[in-house]
Amino acid sequence: MKWQDKRVLVTGAGGFIGSHLVDELLGKGADVTAFVHYNARNDWGMLEVQYDANTPHLTVIAGDVTDSLFVKKPSAKKSTCSISPHSSASPIPMWHRNPMSIPISKAHSM
């Protein structure tokens, strides 16, 4: 598939897999919107190692994929996304406390 100028939405972009996916997509010329999980430091996770707010073809949005308002806002702006891979993962302890939280978060992000 040719990625040049394709709009791609990547969830979990601040993590290990998501950040590498963003690297590959940007390297192939895609226009990437990267969802990162909001944290108190307001950082971008692993994306901060290579990118900043001035990186061409990259828009980073911090929030929570289980929050429908967060998901709808950038999704509406980028409604013509070619592909939306979901690379975010929930921590294991969360799964043990609330087994339904993982399937729900995955379903809400689609």
Biopython code that builds the backbone (N, CA, C, O; Angstrom):
import numpy as np
from Bio.PDB.StructureBuilder import StructureBuilder

atoms = [
    (1, "MET", "N", (0.837, -1.182, 0.000)),
    (1, "MET", "CA", (0.000, 0.000, 0.000)),
    (1, "MET", "C", (0.882, 1.246, 0.000)),
    (1, "MET", "O", (1.906, 1.289, 0.682)),
    (2, "LYS", "N", (0.487, 2.238, -0.753)),
    (2, "LYS", "CA", (1.203, 3.508, -0.788)),
    (2, "LYS", "C", (0.656, 4.403, 0.319)),
    (2, "LYS", "O", (-0.552, 4.625, 0.403)),
    (3, "TRP", "N", (1.543, 4.913, 1.163)),
    (3, "TRP", "CA", (1.138, 5.701, 2.317)),
    (3, "TRP", "C", (1.280, 7.195, 2.099)),
    (3, "TRP", "O", (0.807, 7.980, 2.921)),
    (4, "GLN", "N", (1.913, 7.609, 1.019)),
    (4, "GLN", "CA", (2.134, 9.027, 0.751)),
    (4, "GLN", "C", (0.807, 9.777, 0.787)),
    (4, "GLN", "O", (-0.121, 9.450, 0.047)),
    (5, "ASP", "N", (0.724, 10.801, 1.667)),
    (5, "ASP", "CA", (-0.448, 11.678, 1.814)),
    (5, "ASP", "C", (-1.704, 10.980, 2.320)),
    (5, "ASP", "O", (-2.780, 11.576, 2.283)),
    (6, "LYS", "N", (-1.606, 9.749, 2.789)),
    (6, "LYS", "CA", (-2.756, 9.070, 3.393)),
    (6, "LYS", "C", (-2.910, 9.576, 4.819)),
    (6, "LYS", "O", (-1.917, 9.789, 5.514)),
    (7, "ARG", "N", (-4.138, 9.768, 5.253)),
    (7, "ARG", "CA", (-4.414, 10.178, 6.631)),
    (7, "ARG", "C", (-4.584, 8.935, 7.487)),
    (7, "ARG", "O", (-5.389, 8.056, 7.182)),
    (8, "VAL", "N", (-3.809, 8.878, 8.570)),
    (8, "VAL", "CA", (-3.816, 7.702, 9.435)),
    (8, "VAL", "C", (-3.965, 8.158, 10.887)),
    (8, "VAL", "O", (-3.287, 9.081, 11.338)),
    (9, "LEU", "N", (-4.857, 7.496, 11.597)),
    (9, "LEU", "CA", (-5.059, 7.757, 13.016)),
    (9, "LEU", "C", (-4.482, 6.577, 13.790)),
    (9, "LEU", "O", (-4.890, 5.436, 13.576)),
    (10, "VAL", "N", (-3.526, 6.846, 14.696)),
    (10, "VAL", "CA", (-2.891, 5.785, 15.481)),
    (10, "VAL", "C", (-3.212, 6.013, 16.956)),
    (10, "VAL", "O", (-2.847, 7.047, 17.514)),
    (11, "THR", "N", (-3.892, 5.057, 17.594)),
    (11, "THR", "CA", (-4.117, 5.141, 19.034)),
    (11, "THR", "C", (-2.969, 4.423, 19.737)),
    (11, "THR", "O", (-2.342, 3.526, 19.173)),
    (12, "GLY", "N", (-2.709, 4.826, 20.964)),
    (12, "GLY", "CA", (-1.590, 4.219, 21.684)),
    (12, "GLY", "C", (-0.256, 4.630, 21.113)),
    (12, "GLY", "O", (0.727, 3.901, 21.237)),
    (13, "ALA", "N", (-0.211, 5.798, 20.485)),
    (13, "ALA", "CA", (0.983, 6.226, 19.763)),
    (13, "ALA", "C", (2.173, 6.540, 20.668)),
    (13, "ALA", "O", (3.305, 6.595, 20.188)),
    (14, "GLY", "N", (1.943, 6.745, 21.958)),
    (14, "GLY", "CA", (3.038, 7.037, 22.866)),
    (14, "GLY", "C", (3.734, 5.795, 23.397)),
    (14, "GLY", "O", (4.773, 5.898, 24.049)),
    (15, "GLY", "N", (3.174, 4.629, 23.127)),
    (15, "GLY", "CA", (3.757, 3.376, 23.602)),
    (15, "GLY", "C", (4.797, 2.821, 22.638)),
    (15, "GLY", "O", (5.110, 3.430, 21.615)),
    (16, "PHE", "N", (5.318, 1.663, 22.984)),
    (16, "PHE", "CA", (6.387, 1.041, 22.200)),
    (16, "PHE", "C", (5.940, 0.729, 20.768)),
    (16, "PHE", "O", (6.567, 1.175, 19.807)),
    (17, "ILE", "N", (4.869, -0.027, 20.632)),
    (17, "ILE", "CA", (4.399, -0.414, 19.293)),
    (17, "ILE", "C", (3.869, 0.797, 18.536)),
    (17, "ILE", "O", (4.213, 1.006, 17.373)),
    (18, "GLY", "N", (3.034, 1.595, 19.195)),
    (18, "GLY", "CA", (2.444, 2.755, 18.535)),
    (18, "GLY", "C", (3.476, 3.750, 18.041)),
    (18, "GLY", "O", (3.345, 4.277, 16.936)),
    (19, "SER", "N", (4.514, 4.019, 18.847)),
    (19, "SER", "CA", (5.537, 4.983, 18.429)),
    (19, "SER", "C", (6.326, 4.471, 17.226)),
    (19, "SER", "O", (6.701, 5.249, 16.348)),
    (20, "HIS", "N", (6.576, 3.164, 17.187)),
    (20, "HIS", "CA", (7.274, 2.596, 16.031)),
    (20, "HIS", "C", (6.379, 2.622, 14.787)),
    (20, "HIS", "O", (6.865, 2.812, 13.673)),
    (21, "LEU", "N", (5.096, 2.434, 14.980)),
    (21, "LEU", "CA", (4.150, 2.523, 13.867)),
    (21, "LEU", "C", (4.128, 3.957, 13.310)),
    (21, "LEU", "O", (4.122, 4.159, 12.096)),
    (22, "VAL", "N", (4.116, 4.934, 14.205)),
    (22, "VAL", "CA", (4.170, 6.339, 13.778)),
    (22, "VAL", "C", (5.458, 6.600, 12.996)),
    (22, "VAL", "O", (5.419, 7.256, 11.955)),
    (23, "ASP", "N", (6.601, 6.096, 13.480)),
    (23, "ASP", "CA", (7.885, 6.252, 12.770)),
    (23, "ASP", "C", (7.779, 5.747, 11.330)),
    (23, "ASP", "O", (8.150, 6.440, 10.382)),
    (24, "GLU", "N", (7.268, 4.535, 11.194)),
    (24, "GLU", "CA", (7.160, 3.911, 9.871)),
    (24, "GLU", "C", (6.231, 4.709, 8.957)),
    (24, "GLU", "O", (6.561, 4.965, 7.799)),
    (25, "LEU", "N", (5.078, 5.096, 9.477)),
    (25, "LEU", "CA", (4.103, 5.820, 8.657)),
    (25, "LEU", "C", (4.629, 7.177, 8.215)),
    (25, "LEU", "O", (4.464, 7.555, 7.055)),
    (26, "LEU", "N", (5.263, 7.917, 9.127)),
    (26, "LEU", "CA", (5.841, 9.208, 8.748)),
    (26, "LEU", "C", (6.951, 9.016, 7.716)),
    (26, "LEU", "O", (7.077, 9.800, 6.775)),
    (27, "GLY", "N", (7.745, 7.978, 7.898)),
    (27, "GLY", "CA", (8.819, 7.685, 6.949)),
    (27, "GLY", "C", (8.311, 7.366, 5.556)),
    (27, "GLY", "O", (9.024, 7.547, 4.569)),
    (28, "LYS", "N", (7.075, 6.889, 5.480)),
    (28, "LYS", "CA", (6.479, 6.560, 4.184)),
    (28, "LYS", "C", (5.602, 7.680, 3.647)),
    (28, "LYS", "O", (4.939, 7.519, 2.622)),
    (29, "GLY", "N", (5.597, 8.839, 4.353)),
    (29, "GLY", "CA", (4.897, 10.011, 3.844)),
    (29, "GLY", "C", (3.444, 10.167, 4.272)),
    (29, "GLY", "O", (2.723, 10.981, 3.694)),
    (30, "ALA", "N", (3.001, 9.416, 5.260)),
    (30, "ALA", "CA", (1.613, 9.516, 5.718)),
    (30, "ALA", "C", (1.414, 10.767, 6.567)),
    (30, "ALA", "O", (2.365, 11.293, 7.146)),
    (31, "ASP", "N", (0.175, 11.237, 6.635)),
    (31, "ASP", "CA", (-0.239, 12.336, 7.495)),
    (31, "ASP", "C", (-0.834, 11.681, 8.742)),
    (31, "ASP", "O", (-1.946, 11.157, 8.688)),
    (32, "VAL", "N", (-0.106, 11.704, 9.867)),
    (32, "VAL", "CA", (-0.459, 10.916, 11.048)),
    (32, "VAL", "C", (-1.070, 11.772, 12.156)),
    (32, "VAL", "O", (-0.517, 12.800, 12.547)),
    (33, "THR", "N", (-2.220, 11.325, 12.649)),
    (33, "THR", "CA", (-2.784, 11.863, 13.884)),
    (33, "THR", "C", (-2.526, 10.806, 14.938)),
    (33, "THR", "O", (-2.993, 9.673, 14.816)),
    (34, "ALA", "N", (-1.780, 11.172, 15.979)),
    (34, "ALA", "CA", (-1.364, 10.225, 17.007)),
    (34, "ALA", "C", (-2.103, 10.502, 18.309)),
    (34, "ALA", "O", (-1.977, 11.582, 18.887)),
    (35, "PHE", "N", (-2.882, 9.513, 18.768)),
    (35, "PHE", "CA", (-3.524, 9.605, 20.077)),
    (35, "PHE", "C", (-2.541, 9.083, 21.113)),
    (35, "PHE", "O", (-2.034, 7.969, 20.985)),
    (36, "VAL", "N", (-2.268, 9.883, 22.141)),
    (36, "VAL", "CA", (-1.460, 9.418, 23.266)),
    (36, "VAL", "C", (-2.305, 9.551, 24.525)),
    (36, "VAL", "O", (-3.140, 10.449, 24.630)),
    (37, "HIS", "N", (-2.084, 8.659, 25.470)),
    (37, "HIS", "CA", (-2.837, 8.703, 26.719)),
    (37, "HIS", "C", (-2.357, 9.885, 27.548)),
    (37, "HIS", "O", (-1.159, 10.046, 27.780)),
    (38, "TYR", "N", (-3.309, 10.719, 27.997)),
    (38, "TYR", "CA", (-2.954, 11.872, 28.808)),
    (38, "TYR", "C", (-2.333, 11.422, 30.125)),
    (38, "TYR", "O", (-2.774, 10.443, 30.727)),
    (39, "ASN", "N", (-1.311, 12.140, 30.564)),
    (39, "ASN", "CA", (-0.713, 11.874, 31.879)),
    (39, "ASN", "C", (-0.405, 13.207, 32.545)),
    (39, "ASN", "O", (-0.425, 14.248, 31.888)),
    (40, "ALA", "N", (-0.123, 13.185, 33.827)),
    (40, "ALA", "CA", (0.110, 14.403, 34.603)),
    (40, "ALA", "C", (1.317, 15.200, 34.102)),
    (40, "ALA", "O", (1.381, 16.411, 34.309)),
    (41, "ARG", "N", (2.265, 14.539, 33.452)),
    (41, "ARG", "CA", (3.443, 15.235, 32.903)),
    (41, "ARG", "C", (3.114, 15.911, 31.564)),
    (41, "ARG", "O", (3.882, 16.735, 31.067)),
    (42, "ASN", "N", (1.972, 15.551, 30.998)),
    (42, "ASN", "CA", (1.559, 16.056, 29.689)),
    (42, "ASN", "C", (2.623, 15.781, 28.628)),
    (42, "ASN", "O", (2.888, 16.622, 27.768)),
    (43, "ASP", "N", (3.228, 14.597, 28.698)),
    (43, "ASP", "CA", (4.227, 14.241, 27.687)),
    (43, "ASP", "C", (3.625, 13.285, 26.654)),
    (43, "ASP", "O", (2.490, 12.830, 26.795)),
    (44, "TRP", "N", (4.388, 13.001, 25.644)),
    (44, "TRP", "CA", (3.938, 12.150, 24.539)),
    (44, "TRP", "C", (4.496, 10.738, 24.629)),
    (44, "TRP", "O", (4.477, 10.013, 23.635)),
    (45, "GLY", "N", (4.978, 10.338, 25.759)),
    (45, "GLY", "CA", (5.545, 8.997, 25.888)),
    (45, "GLY", "C", (6.762, 8.844, 24.997)),
    (45, "GLY", "O", (7.608, 9.735, 24.926)),
    (46, "MET", "N", (6.843, 7.721, 24.324)),
    (46, "MET", "CA", (8.017, 7.421, 23.492)),
    (46, "MET", "C", (8.125, 8.309, 22.252)),
    (46, "MET", "O", (9.188, 8.368, 21.634)),
    (47, "LEU", "N", (7.053, 8.997, 21.879)),
    (47, "LEU", "CA", (7.128, 9.893, 20.718)),
    (47, "LEU", "C", (8.042, 11.083, 20.986)),
    (47, "LEU", "O", (8.625, 11.640, 20.056)),
    (48, "GLU", "N", (8.170, 11.477, 22.260)),
    (48, "GLU", "CA", (8.993, 12.649, 22.591)),
    (48, "GLU", "C", (10.471, 12.447, 22.298)),
    (48, "GLU", "O", (11.223, 13.417, 22.202)),
    (49, "VAL", "N", (10.889, 11.212, 22.156)),
    (49, "VAL", "CA", (12.297, 10.936, 21.866)),
    (49, "VAL", "C", (12.681, 11.505, 20.500)),
    (49, "VAL", "O", (13.801, 11.984, 20.321)),
    (50, "GLN", "N", (11.759, 11.455, 19.538)),
    (50, "GLN", "CA", (12.076, 11.855, 18.168)),
    (50, "GLN", "C", (11.330, 13.063, 17.639)),
    (50, "GLN", "O", (11.803, 13.715, 16.709)),
    (51, "TYR", "N", (10.166, 13.383, 18.211)),
    (51, "TYR", "CA", (9.301, 14.392, 17.596)),
    (51, "TYR", "C", (8.948, 15.521, 18.542)),
    (51, "TYR", "O", (9.053, 15.389, 19.761)),
    (52, "ASP", "N", (8.522, 16.647, 17.951)),
    (52, "ASP", "CA", (7.999, 17.756, 18.740)),
    (52, "ASP", "C", (6.799, 18.351, 18.000)),
    (52, "ASP", "O", (6.376, 17.827, 16.970)),
    (53, "ALA", "N", (6.265, 19.428, 18.523)),
    (53, "ALA", "CA", (5.045, 20.025, 17.960)),
    (53, "ALA", "C", (5.244, 20.565, 16.544)),
    (53, "ALA", "O", (4.268, 20.818, 15.838)),
    (54, "ASN", "N", (6.484, 20.741, 16.126)),
    (54, "ASN", "CA", (6.758, 21.274, 14.787)),
    (54, "ASN", "C", (7.040, 20.196, 13.749)),
    (54, "ASN", "O", (7.406, 20.515, 12.618)),
    (55, "THR", "N", (6.880, 18.937, 14.108)),
    (55, "THR", "CA", (7.153, 17.849, 13.170)),
    (55, "THR", "C", (6.111, 17.857, 12.058)),
    (55, "THR", "O", (4.914, 17.777, 12.334)),
    (56, "PRO", "N", (6.551, 17.953, 10.803)),
    (56, "PRO", "CA", (5.593, 17.961, 9.687)),
    (56, "PRO", "C", (4.805, 16.649, 9.608)),
    (56, "PRO", "O", (5.342, 15.577, 9.886)),
    (57, "HIS", "N", (3.555, 16.745, 9.236)),
    (57, "HIS", "CA", (2.673, 15.598, 9.001)),
    (57, "HIS", "C", (2.342, 14.810, 10.263)),
    (57, "HIS", "O", (1.877, 13.674, 10.176)),
    (58, "LEU", "N", (2.578, 15.405, 11.447)),
    (58, "LEU", "CA", (2.261, 14.727, 12.701)),
    (58, "LEU", "C", (1.443, 15.648, 13.594)),
    (58, "LEU", "O", (1.854, 16.767, 13.902)),
    (59, "THR", "N", (0.281, 15.157, 14.002)),
    (59, "THR", "CA", (-0.557, 15.844, 14.984)),
    (59, "THR", "C", (-0.704, 14.904, 16.169)),
    (59, "THR", "O", (-1.183, 13.781, 16.017)),
    (60, "VAL", "N", (-0.292, 15.358, 17.353)),
    (60, "VAL", "CA", (-0.394, 14.532, 18.553)),
    (60, "VAL", "C", (-1.498, 15.096, 19.434)),
    (60, "VAL", "O", (-1.536, 16.293, 19.717)),
    (61, "ILE", "N", (-2.395, 14.217, 19.861)),
    (61, "ILE", "CA", (-3.523, 14.615, 20.697)),
    (61, "ILE", "C", (-3.528, 13.738, 21.945)),
    (61, "ILE", "O", (-3.579, 12.512, 21.853)),
    (62, "ALA", "N", (-3.472, 14.385, 23.122)),
    (62, "ALA", "CA", (-3.467, 13.659, 24.390)),
    (62, "ALA", "C", (-4.882, 13.563, 24.947)),
    (62, "ALA", "O", (-5.626, 14.544, 24.951)),
    (63, "GLY", "N", (-5.243, 12.380, 25.414)),
    (63, "GLY", "CA", (-6.566, 12.160, 25.990)),
    (63, "GLY", "C", (-6.731, 10.710, 26.367)),
    (63, "GLY", "O", (-5.757, 10.022, 26.674)),
    (64, "ASP", "N", (-7.968, 10.243, 26.346)),
    (64, "ASP", "CA", (-8.291, 8.877, 26.749)),
    (64, "ASP", "C", (-9.250, 8.286, 25.724)),
    (64, "ASP", "O", (-10.310, 8.859, 25.471)),
    (65, "VAL", "N", (-8.897, 7.153, 25.133)),
    (65, "VAL", "CA", (-9.737, 6.547, 24.088)),
    (65, "VAL", "C", (-11.093, 6.093, 24.612)),
    (65, "VAL", "O", (-11.992, 5.822, 23.816)),
    (66, "THR", "N", (-11.267, 6.002, 25.940)),
    (66, "THR", "CA", (-12.576, 5.625, 26.475)),
    (66, "THR", "C", (-13.498, 6.833, 26.627)),
    (66, "THR", "O", (-14.663, 6.676, 26.994)),
    (67, "ASP", "N", (-12.994, 8.039, 26.350)),
    (67, "ASP", "CA", (-13.778, 9.264, 26.415)),
    (67, "ASP", "C", (-14.278, 9.590, 25.010)),
    (67, "ASP", "O", (-13.496, 9.972, 24.140)),
    (68, "SER", "N", (-15.581, 9.439, 24.794)),
    (68, "SER", "CA", (-16.140, 9.601, 23.450)),
    (68, "SER", "C", (-15.934, 11.012, 22.894)),
    (68, "SER", "O", (-15.769, 11.169, 21.684)),
    (69, "LEU", "N", (-15.941, 12.034, 23.739)),
    (69, "LEU", "CA", (-15.710, 13.396, 23.246)),
    (69, "LEU", "C", (-14.283, 13.558, 22.735)),
    (69, "LEU", "O", (-14.049, 14.243, 21.740)),
    (70, "PHE", "N", (-13.341, 12.933, 23.412)),
    (70, "PHE", "CA", (-11.945, 12.961, 22.968)),
    (70, "PHE", "C", (-11.798, 12.290, 21.610)),
    (70, "PHE", "O", (-11.120, 12.808, 20.723)),
    (71, "VAL", "N", (-12.432, 11.144, 21.454)),
    (71, "VAL", "CA", (-12.302, 10.380, 20.215)),
    (71, "VAL", "C", (-13.015, 11.077, 19.057)),
    (71, "VAL", "O", (-12.500, 11.087, 17.939)),
    (72, "LYS", "N", (-14.170, 11.650, 19.301)),
    (72, "LYS", "CA", (-14.947, 12.274, 18.231)),
    (72, "LYS", "C", (-14.308, 13.538, 17.675)),
    (72, "LYS", "O", (-14.371, 13.777, 16.469)),
    (73, "LYS", "N", (-13.703, 14.340, 18.516)),
    (73, "LYS", "CA", (-13.143, 15.611, 18.064)),
    (73, "LYS", "C", (-12.111, 15.456, 16.949)),
    (73, "LYS", "O", (-12.321, 16.002, 15.865)),
    (74, "PRO", "N", (-11.010, 14.740, 17.161)),
    (74, "PRO", "CA", (-10.050, 14.598, 16.066)),
    (74, "PRO", "C", (-10.559, 13.685, 14.959)),
    (74, "PRO", "O", (-10.174, 13.848, 13.801)),
    (75, "SER", "N", (-11.415, 12.732, 15.294)),
    (75, "SER", "CA", (-11.937, 11.839, 14.268)),
    (75, "SER", "C", (-12.790, 12.613, 13.274)),
    (75, "SER", "O", (-12.754, 12.337, 12.075)),
    (76, "ALA", "N", (-13.555, 13.576, 13.766)),
    (76, "ALA", "CA", (-14.390, 14.383, 12.881)),
    (76, "ALA", "C", (-13.510, 15.239, 11.975)),
    (76, "ALA", "O", (-13.787, 15.391, 10.785)),
    (77, "LYS", "N", (-12.448, 15.794, 12.551)),
    (77, "LYS", "CA", (-11.534, 16.631, 11.778)),
    (77, "LYS", "C", (-10.828, 15.812, 10.705)),
    (77, "LYS", "O", (-10.594, 16.294, 9.597)),
    (78, "LYS", "N", (-10.497, 14.594, 11.035)),
    (78, "LYS", "CA", (-9.777, 13.718, 10.107)),
    (78, "LYS", "C", (-10.705, 12.608, 9.607)),
    (78, "LYS", "O", (-10.312, 11.443, 9.546)),
    (79, "SER", "N", (-11.928, 12.976, 9.251)),
    (79, "SER", "CA", (-12.936, 11.965, 8.924)),
    (79, "SER", "C", (-12.594, 11.133, 7.693)),
    (79, "SER", "O", (-13.228, 10.107, 7.445)),
    (80, "THR", "N", (-11.621, 11.555, 6.936)),
    (80, "THR", "CA", (-11.259, 10.783, 5.748)),
    (80, "THR", "C", (-10.014, 9.934, 5.991)),
    (80, "THR", "O", (-9.250, 9.667, 5.063)),
    (81, "CYS", "N", (-9.811, 9.512, 7.238)),
    (81, "CYS", "CA", (-8.654, 8.655, 7.538)),
    (81, "CYS", "C", (-8.714, 7.393, 6.693)),
    (81, "CYS", "O", (-9.771, 6.780, 6.544)),
    (82, "SER", "N", (-7.581, 7.017, 6.150)),
    (82, "SER", "CA", (-7.495, 5.810, 5.344)),
    (82, "SER", "C", (-7.511, 4.568, 6.213)),
    (82, "SER", "O", (-8.100, 3.550, 5.849)),
    (83, "ILE", "N", (-6.858, 4.658, 7.369)),
    (83, "ILE", "CA", (-6.750, 3.503, 8.249)),
    (83, "ILE", "C", (-6.600, 3.999, 9.678)),
    (83, "ILE", "O", (-6.038, 5.068, 9.916)),
    (84, "SER", "N", (-7.094, 3.233, 10.609)),
    (84, "SER", "CA", (-7.005, 3.613, 12.009)),
    (84, "SER", "C", (-6.566, 2.420, 12.846)),
    (84, "SER", "O", (-7.395, 1.795, 13.507)),
    (85, "PRO", "N", (-5.266, 2.090, 12.829)),
    (85, "PRO", "CA", (-4.802, 0.953, 13.622)),
    (85, "PRO", "C", (-4.898, 1.261, 15.108)),
    (85, "PRO", "O", (-4.671, 2.399, 15.521)),
    (86, "HIS", "N", (-5.229, 0.269, 15.906)),
    (86, "HIS", "CA", (-5.336, 0.453, 17.346)),
    (86, "HIS", "C", (-4.181, -0.271, 18.002)),
    (86, "HIS", "O", (-4.154, -1.501, 18.054)),
    (87, "SER", "N", (-3.220, 0.500, 18.506)),
    (87, "SER", "CA", (-2.039, -0.136, 19.078)),
    (87, "SER", "C", (-1.920, 0.097, 20.572)),
    (87, "SER", "O", (-0.901, -0.245, 21.172)),
    (88, "SER", "N", (-2.953, 0.678, 21.183)),
    (88, "SER", "CA", (-2.852, 0.900, 22.626)),
    (88, "SER", "C", (-3.142, -0.388, 23.383)),
    (88, "SER", "O", (-3.905, -1.238, 22.926)),
    (89, "ALA", "N", (-2.530, -0.509, 24.523)),
    (89, "ALA", "CA", (-2.720, -1.693, 25.358)),
    (89, "ALA", "C", (-3.058, -1.255, 26.770)),
    (89, "ALA", "O", (-2.574, -0.225, 27.238)),
    (90, "SER", "N", (-3.885, -2.034, 27.447)),
    (90, "SER", "CA", (-4.229, -1.720, 28.835)),
    (90, "SER", "C", (-3.322, -2.513, 29.766)),
    (90, "SER", "O", (-2.929, -3.636, 29.453)),
    (91, "PRO", "N", (-2.994, -1.926, 30.907)),
    (91, "PRO", "CA", (-2.111, -2.630, 31.836)),
    (91, "PRO", "C", (-2.771, -3.865, 32.438)),
    (91, "PRO", "O", (-3.983, -3.876, 32.653)),
    (92, "ILE", "N", (-1.998, -4.888, 32.706)),
    (92, "ILE", "CA", (-2.497, -6.142, 33.262)),
    (92, "ILE", "C", (-3.231, -5.939, 34.597)),
    (92, "ILE", "O", (-4.303, -6.515, 34.776)),
    (93, "PRO", "N", (-2.697, -5.139, 35.548)),
    (93, "PRO", "CA", (-3.421, -4.984, 36.808)),
    (93, "PRO", "C", (-4.849, -4.479, 36.608)),
    (93, "PRO", "O", (-5.752, -4.883, 37.340)),
    (94, "MET", "N", (-5.060, -3.615, 35.639)),
    (94, "MET", "CA", (-6.400, -3.104, 35.357)),
    (94, "MET", "C", (-7.314, -4.259, 34.924)),
    (94, "MET", "O", (-8.483, -4.310, 35.307)),
    (95, "TRP", "N", (-6.779, -5.168, 34.136)),
    (95, "TRP", "CA", (-7.547, -6.307, 33.647)),
    (95, "TRP", "C", (-8.027, -7.173, 34.815)),
    (95, "TRP", "O", (-9.159, -7.657, 34.813)),
    (96, "HIS", "N", (-7.164, -7.361, 35.802)),
    (96, "HIS", "CA", (-7.538, -8.192, 36.946)),
    (96, "HIS", "C", (-8.602, -7.531, 37.819)),
    (96, "HIS", "O", (-9.465, -8.216, 38.369)),
    (97, "ARG", "N", (-8.547, -6.216, 37.950)),
    (97, "ARG", "CA", (-9.533, -5.508, 38.773)),
    (97, "ARG", "C", (-10.868, -5.373, 38.064)),
    (97, "ARG", "O", (-11.917, -5.476, 38.700)),
    (98, "ASN", "N", (-10.846, -5.146, 36.763)),
    (98, "ASN", "CA", (-12.068, -4.912, 36.013)),
    (98, "ASN", "C", (-11.943, -5.560, 34.636)),
    (98, "ASN", "O", (-11.531, -4.901, 33.681)),
    (99, "PRO", "N", (-12.294, -6.838, 34.521)),
    (99, "PRO", "CA", (-12.097, -7.564, 33.257)),
    (99, "PRO", "C", (-12.816, -6.948, 32.057)),
    (99, "PRO", "O", (-12.380, -7.138, 30.921)),
    (100, "MET", "N", (-13.892, -6.227, 32.280)),
    (100, "MET", "CA", (-14.629, -5.646, 31.157)),
    (100, "MET", "C", (-13.985, -4.372, 30.629)),
    (100, "MET", "O", (-14.337, -3.921, 29.539)),
    (101, "SER", "N", (-13.062, -3.783, 31.362)),
    (101, "SER", "CA", (-12.499, -2.499, 30.951)),
    (101, "SER", "C", (-11.707, -2.602, 29.651)),
    (101, "SER", "O", (-11.695, -1.651, 28.869)),
    (102, "ILE", "N", (-11.056, -3.710, 29.407)),
    (102, "ILE", "CA", (-10.239, -3.824, 28.204)),
    (102, "ILE", "C", (-11.101, -3.974, 26.957)),
    (102, "ILE", "O", (-10.898, -3.219, 26.006)),
    (103, "PRO", "N", (-12.050, -4.904, 26.905)),
    (103, "PRO", "CA", (-12.878, -4.972, 25.705)),
    (103, "PRO", "C", (-13.647, -3.682, 25.450)),
    (103, "PRO", "O", (-13.838, -3.293, 24.298)),
    (104, "ILE", "N", (-14.090, -3.014, 26.517)),
    (104, "ILE", "CA", (-14.839, -1.771, 26.345)),
    (104, "ILE", "C", (-13.928, -0.685, 25.772)),
    (104, "ILE", "O", (-14.333, 0.037, 24.861)),
    (105, "SER", "N", (-12.709, -0.561, 26.290)),
    (105, "SER", "CA", (-11.837, 0.463, 25.762)),
    (105, "SER", "C", (-11.478, 0.189, 24.318)),
    (105, "SER", "O", (-11.346, 1.126, 23.531)),
    (106, "LYS", "N", (-11.316, -1.068, 23.951)),
    (106, "LYS", "CA", (-10.999, -1.401, 22.563)),
    (106, "LYS", "C", (-12.196, -1.059, 21.661)),
    (106, "LYS", "O", (-12.013, -0.509, 20.575)),
    (107, "ALA", "N", (-13.410, -1.380, 22.104)),
    (107, "ALA", "CA", (-14.606, -1.127, 21.293)),
    (107, "ALA", "C", (-14.865, 0.359, 21.137)),
    (107, "ALA", "O", (-15.265, 0.798, 20.059)),
    (108, "HIS", "N", (-14.645, 1.152, 22.192)),
    (108, "HIS", "CA", (-14.898, 2.579, 22.126)),
    (108, "HIS", "C", (-13.938, 3.292, 21.195)),
    (108, "HIS", "O", (-14.266, 4.355, 20.668)),
    (109, "SER", "N", (-12.775, 2.734, 20.986)),
    (109, "SER", "CA", (-11.788, 3.423, 20.177)),
    (109, "SER", "C", (-11.990, 3.198, 18.682)),
    (109, "SER", "O", (-11.319, 3.838, 17.872)),
    (110, "MET", "N", (-12.874, 2.329, 18.310)),
    (110, "MET", "CA", (-13.067, 2.039, 16.895)),
    (110, "MET", "C", (-14.013, 3.015, 16.248)),
    (110, "MET", "O", (-14.285, 2.911, 15.052)),
]
sb = StructureBuilder()
sb.init_structure("model")
sb.init_model(0)
sb.init_chain("A")
sb.init_seg("    ")
for serial, (resi, resn, name, xyz) in enumerate(atoms, 1):
    if name == "N":
        sb.init_residue(resn, " ", resi, " ")
    sb.init_atom(name, np.array(xyz, "f"), 0.0, 1.0, " ", f" {name:<3s}", serial, name[0])
structure = sb.get_structure()
